[in-house]
Amino acid sequence: MPYCTKCGFQAADDDSFCARCGAEIKKTSEMMQKNNSSNNININNINNKKSDVDWNKSSSSSFWKVFWESLKHTFSDTEGPISKKRLIVNSVLGILILAIVISIFLPDLKMTFGTVNPYDSNGDCRYVISARKVEMLSAVYFNSTNKFNVLIKNFRNDDLLLKSISKTYEFQDDFGGETEIEVVNAHISPDTILNLTFFVDKEPYLLGFSFAGCEKIKLLEWSLSD
């Protein structure tokens, strides 16, 4: 703390004049450096607080923004080129992830494009996929006679075989419920419509139309008529 050079009174650091005699307080260069250092510390504290605020703001960003930033920095770095070692590790991880995804979806892709035999050694379907280029044009249920009439069109360039109709009256789960299967074996020529009539015990919960090649159409809605 500075002292008055006239009366020797001890003054405060920020006093410019002596509180006792009124003389001007002459501060030494050491005191000025100390004050400057104190000011710099205060400025640094303010900057640190500002950085904390900015960090808290960025932490509240959306999940997708954070995800994108992480993905963007997988093969690049904001501080400069990514190291060769890190690039190799990230590339190996990317290849492994891609291989896992392909192994999961490859059977369905093969089934979709017809590049694999869909049947097992017992003649049962390994997989079941939605029928391609087949459309259910209309479906009507007649209450009085428990009869269905459906129109099915084949938009393919080759013949289509409708093998069976599954009639589910009470649905419990994917592997249960009261279901009746009727064998049909009806051929549908290219770009033609099959007018199909069949009977049910009562109005079903859903109908399933199974085609050759382990393809299927599920019918959940139909028109009602007397």
C-alpha positions in Angstrom: 0.0 0.0 0.0 1.3 3.6 -0.8 2.3 6.2 1.8 2.0 10.0 1.6 5.4 11.5 0.9 4.5 14.6 2.8 3.0 13.4 6.1 3.7 9.7 5.9 0.0 8.7 6.1 -0.8 5.2 4.7 -3.2 5.5 1.9 -5.4 3.0 0.0 -4.1 1.5 -3.3 -6.6 3.4 -5.4 -6.2 6.8 -3.5 -4.8 9.7 -5.7 -4.6 12.2 -2.8 -3.8 11.8 0.9 -6.8 11.7 3.2 -4.9 13.5 6.0 -3.1 16.4 4.3 -4.5 16.4 0.8 -1.1 16.0 -0.9 -0.9 14.0 -4.2 -0.1 10.4 -3.7 2.8 9.5 -6.0 2.6 5.8 -6.9 5.8 3.8 -7.6 6.3 1.8 -10.8 6.0 -1.4 -8.7 2.5 -0.4 -7.5 1.4 0.4 -11.0 2.6 -3.0 -12.3 0.7 -4.6 -9.4 -2.5 -2.7 -10.3 -2.1 -3.7 -14.0 -1.6 -7.3 -13.0 -4.7 -7.2 -10.9 -6.7 -5.7 -13.8 -5.4 -8.4 -16.2 -6.5 -11.1 -13.7 -10.0 -9.6 -13.6 -10.1 -9.5 -17.4 -9.1 -13.1 -17.6 -11.7 -14.0 -15.1 -14.3 -12.3 -17.3 -13.1 -14.1 -20.4 -13.2 -17.4 -18.6 -16.7 -16.8 -17.5 -17.7 -15.9 -21.1 -16.1 -19.1 -22.3 -18.1 -21.1 -19.7 -21.3 -19.4 -20.9 -20.4 -20.2 -24.6 -19.7 -23.8 -23.6 -23.0 -24.2 -21.8 -24.8 -22.7 -24.8 -23.2 -25.2 -27.2 -24.0 -28.1 -24.8 -27.7 -27.3 -25.2 -27.5 -27.8 -29.0 -29.7 -30.3 -30.6 -28.8 -34.0 -30.8 -28.5 -34.0 -34.6 -26.2 -31.0 -34.5 -23.9 -32.8 -32.1 -24.1 -36.0 -34.1 -23.2 -34.2 -37.3 -20.3 -32.4 -35.7 -19.0 -35.8 -34.3 -19.4 -37.4 -37.7 -17.7 -34.5 -39.5 -14.6 -34.8 -37.2 -14.3 -38.5 -37.7 -12.0 -38.0 -40.7 -11.0 -34.4 -40.1 -9.8 -32.2 -37.3 -10.5 -28.5 -36.8 -6.9 -28.0 -35.5 -5.3 -29.4 -38.7 -5.0 -32.6 -40.8 -6.0 -35.8 -39.0 -3.2 -38.1 -38.0 -2.5 -41.1 -40.2 -3.0 -43.5 -37.3 -6.4 -42.1 -36.4 -7.5 -42.2 -40.1 -6.6 -45.9 -40.4 -8.5 -46.7 -37.2 -11.6 -44.8 -38.3 -11.5 -46.4 -41.7 -11.3 -49.9 -40.2 -14.2 -49.1 -37.9 -16.3 -47.8 -40.8 -15.6 -50.9 -42.9 -16.7 -53.2 -40.0 -19.9 -51.2 -39.4 -20.7 -51.4 -43.2 -20.1 -55.2 -43.2 -22.4 -55.7 -40.3 -25.2 -53.7 -41.9 -24.8 -55.5 -45.2 -24.9 -58.9 -43.5 -28.1 -58.0 -41.8 -30.0 -56.7 -44.9 -28.4 -58.8 -47.6 -30.8 -61.7 -47.4 -33.8 -59.4 -47.8 -32.1 -57.7 -50.7 -31.4 -61.0 -52.4 -35.1 -62.0 -51.9 -36.3 -58.7 -53.3 -34.3 -59.1 -56.5 -34.8 -62.8 -56.8 -31.1 -63.8 -56.6 -31.6 -66.5 -53.9 -33.8 -69.6 -53.5 -36.5 -68.5 -51.0 -37.3 -72.0 -50.0 -35.5 -74.3 -47.5 -34.9 -78.1 -48.0 -38.4 -78.8 -46.7 -40.1 -76.5 -49.2 -40.9 -73.9 -46.5 -40.2 -70.2 -47.0 -37.0 -68.9 -45.4 -38.3 -65.3 -45.7 -41.6 -63.7 -46.6 -41.6 -60.3 -48.4 -44.4 -58.1 -49.7 -45.6 -59.1 -53.2 -44.0 -57.0 -55.9 -46.1 -55.4 -58.8 -49.3 -57.0 -57.5 -52.3 -54.9 -56.5 -55.5 -55.6 -54.7 -58.0 -53.6 -56.7 -61.1 -54.3 -54.6 -62.3 -56.5 -51.8 -66.0 -56.9 -50.7 -67.4 -59.0 -47.9 -71.0 -60.1 -48.1 -72.5 -60.5 -44.6 -75.5 -62.6 -45.6 -73.5 -65.4 -47.3 -70.0 -65.0 -45.6 -68.5 -64.6 -49.0 -65.6 -62.5 -50.2 -65.0 -61.2 -53.7 -61.6 -59.8 -54.5 -59.9 -58.4 -57.7 -56.1 -58.9 -57.9 -54.1 -57.5 -60.8 -50.7 -58.8 -61.9 -48.5 -55.9 -63.2 -45.5 -58.1 -63.9 -44.2 -59.4 -67.2 -44.5 -63.0 -66.2 -47.2 -65.3 -64.7 -48.1 -65.0 -61.0 -49.2 -68.0 -58.9 -51.6 -67.3 -56.0 -50.9 -70.4 -53.8 -53.2 -69.9 -50.8 -55.4 -67.7 -48.7 -55.0 -67.5 -44.9 -58.1 -66.4 -43.0 -57.4 -65.2 -39.5 -60.5 -64.8 -37.4 -59.0 -64.1 -34.0 -55.5 -62.4 -33.9 -53.4 -63.1 -30.8 -49.8 -62.5 -31.9 -47.5 -63.2 -34.9 -47.6 -66.9 -34.2 -51.0 -67.5 -32.8 -54.7 -67.0 -33.4 -57.5 -68.8 -35.1 -56.4 -69.1 -38.7 -57.7 -71.2 -41.6 -55.7 -71.8 -44.8 -57.4 -72.4 -48.1 -55.2 -73.7 -51.0 -56.0 -71.9 -54.2 -53.2 -72.4 -56.8 -54.7 -69.8 -59.2 -52.5 -68.5 -62.1 -52.6 -64.8 -63.0 -51.3 -63.9 -66.5 -49.3 -60.7 -67.0 -51.3 -57.5 -66.9 -54.5 -59.3 -66.2 -57.0 -59.3 -63.3 -58.1 -62.3 -61.2 -61.7 -62.3 -60.1 -61.6 -64.5 -57.0 -64.5 -65.6 -54.8 -64.2 -67.6 -51.6 -66.1 -68.2 -48.4 -65.2 -67.6 -44.7 -66.8 -68.8 -41.5 -67.3 -65.2 -40.3 -65.9 -61.8 -40.9 -62.1 -62.3 -40.4 -59.6 -60.1 -38.6 -57.3 -60.2 -41.6 -56.7 -62.0 -44.9 -53.3 -63.1 -46.2 -52.7 -63.9 -49.9 -49.6 -66.1 -50.4 -47.9 -66.1 -53.8 -45.1 -68.3 -55.3 -41.7 -67.1 -54.3 -42.6 -66.5 -50.7 -44.4 -63.2 -51.4 -47.5 -62.1 -49.6 -50.2 -59.5 -49.4 -52.1 -58.7 -46.2 -55.6 -57.4 -46.4 -57.0 -55.6 -43.3 -59.8 -53.5 -44.9 -62.6 -54.3 -47.2 -66.1 -53.1 -48.2 -69.2 -54.5 -46.6 -72.3 -55.6 -48.4 -75.5 -57.5 -47.8 
